[in-house]
Amino acid sequence: MLDLAPIALLAYLLGSIPFGLLLTRFAGAGDLRKIGSGNIGATNVLRTGRRDIALATLLLDGGKGAVAVLIAYRFGTEAAFTAAFCAVLGHLFPVWLGFKGGKGVATTLGVLLALDPPVGAAACLIWLVVAYATRYSSLAALVAIGTSPLAAFFARGLEEALLAALLAILVVIRHHENIGRLAQGTEGKIKLGRG
């Protein structure tokens, strides 16, 4: 466990970089925490009207999780799994923002892609299909991340499935308010196309 401590710390610090907040500030769009839902993720960045920044946030939030896992993979599977969990944890609870972070969707997708590309790709595809069909980003995230443990089980076995399940639980917990709004029919929709 002591050998994994530096990997866990590095992954946490990578995961805790608030790209959405930084990019919107640099672009002059203000403090993202005071816009829309107040979340620091790509969906809330989209509410600023800057789709380019939202896309950059999505890629960078996913990329930081993937990079953490790929670096850790040099030290074995256990290190990679540790990095995956800690990177998502960093995004959810970043030290720089008083442990008030995002909802972990892009970062979770990033670590899944790095851990097992077919499983990660399947989750991304599910997100796109559900988001396109319903226009609910939160529902798409919950379905995509929620089904990833099953995909991981068939692709790599129980150990990866358990990690995916743990990540899914974290994401679901962070979406508790969205789940309530979905149940009430008051959840905001996203615009994926023009107009």
Secondary structure as the mmCIF struct_conf table of DSSP 4:
data_model
#
loop_
_struct_conf.conf_type_id
_struct_conf.id
_struct_conf.beg_label_comp_id
_struct_conf.beg_label_asym_id
_struct_conf.beg_label_seq_id
_struct_conf.end_label_comp_id
_struct_conf.end_label_asym_id
_struct_conf.end_label_seq_id
HELX_RH_3T_P HELX_RH_3T_P1 LEU A 2 LEU A 4
HELX_RH_AL_P HELX_RH_AL_P1 ALA A 5 GLY A 15
TURN_TY1_P TURN_TY1_P1 SER A 16 SER A 16
HELX_RH_AL_P HELX_RH_AL_P2 PHE A 19 PHE A 26
TURN_TY1_P TURN_TY1_P2 ALA A 27 GLY A 28
HELX_RH_3T_P HELX_RH_3T_P2 LEU A 32 LYS A 34
BEND BEND1 ILE A 35 ILE A 35
TURN_TY1_P TURN_TY1_P3 GLY A 36 SER A 37
BEND BEND2 GLY A 41 GLY A 41
HELX_RH_AL_P HELX_RH_AL_P3 ALA A 42 LEU A 46
TURN_TY1_P TURN_TY1_P4 ARG A 47 GLY A 49
HELX_RH_AL_P HELX_RH_AL_P4 ARG A 51 ALA A 72
HELX_RH_3T_P HELX_RH_3T_P3 TYR A 73 PHE A 75
HELX_RH_AL_P HELX_RH_AL_P5 THR A 77 LEU A 92
BEND BEND3 PHE A 93 PHE A 93
HELX_RH_3T_P HELX_RH_3T_P4 VAL A 95 LEU A 97
TURN_TY1_P TURN_TY1_P5 GLY A 98 PHE A 99
HELX_RH_AL_P HELX_RH_AL_P6 VAL A 105 LEU A 115
HELX_RH_AL_P HELX_RH_AL_P7 PRO A 117 THR A 134
HELX_RH_AL_P HELX_RH_AL_P8 SER A 137 ARG A 156
HELX_RH_AL_P HELX_RH_AL_P9 LEU A 158 ARG A 174
TURN_TY1_P TURN_TY1_P6 HIS A 175 HIS A 175
HELX_RH_AL_P HELX_RH_AL_P10 HIS A 176 GLN A 184
TURN_TY1_P TURN_TY1_P7 GLY A 185 GLY A 185
HELX_LH_PP_P HELX_LH_PP_P1 GLU A 187 LYS A 189
BEND BEND4 GLY A 193 GLY A 193
#
